[in-house]
Amino acid sequence: MHRKLRVIVILAHPDEPEEYVGGTAALYAKAGHAVKFMTLTNGSAGHWQVDAGPLVARRAAEGAEAAERLGVLQYEILPIDDGSLIPTLEARQAVIRAIREWRADVVISFHPDGAGHPDNRAAGQIVRDAMPFVGLRNILPAVPPLARRPLYLLTVDYGTHPQHRHDIAIDTTPVIEEKLLGCDAHVSQFYEFTPHCNGLLDTVPTDWAGRRAFLLEHWSAYLHAAEDMRPALARWYGDKHAEGVEYAETFTVSPYNRPHSDDELRALLPLPGGRESA
């Protein structure tokens, strides 16, 4: 029996792990591996009507519901206000601690130089700056260091398409329902805040069939397999399989990793020939 893998997704705001990595997380969870979501802000700014305190509580509850739907074991939200994230020593130490305590084999975060939300860019910078220290015993000595550095992957967000490389492509078609339901749990974001910002609030359906179609239409870029993903899908799944993939998530292998062979990547990811069961 293969060893259970431990995966941590560290992004900026509640709802982003589901939006950008929800399919991959569901594949890991279905195979019996342990997944944790962590966001470095509390999402306090993500509404035009709800005050910060109630919104933080509401978004935490939405995250807990999403985790249950996806099979994610933990959902940690740091008490840093939305829009206030900067790469401080304290934030870096919180990330080092989380990666160590989770005993992570795989860490997924944002690009550290993205052109979009400053919190997203800061989250990528914080995780990048934490990675060299996760195995050093004299940094945070109270938390045992990792014996082996995790695989470090970068996920796309709305501001990082220009520099994102499709190094790893994951076919998320088998778990698209789980990913959509994970997003659906974040009512405040997918059916209120973002539609309000985009002038779509009056078009939000109330039934699941309608909401499913609404998510597929308006978040298509983070759900559907784009044509520029096909070469990576063909590399990892073969040409024939790649042609039929409808939904996918892709990742850039960070340059800060130690060298990895394709076989090791398959062993650490929900890919054909990898650890398909725990």
Helices and strands as residue ranges (DSSP letters): E 6-11, H 16-30, E 34-39, H 52-70, E 74-77, H 89-102, E 106-110, H 118-130, G 131-133, E 151-155, E 168-171, G 173-175, H 176-184, H 187-187, I 188-193, H 194-197, G 201-203, H 208-218, G 220-222, G 227-229, H 230-237, H 239-243, E 248-253, H 262-268
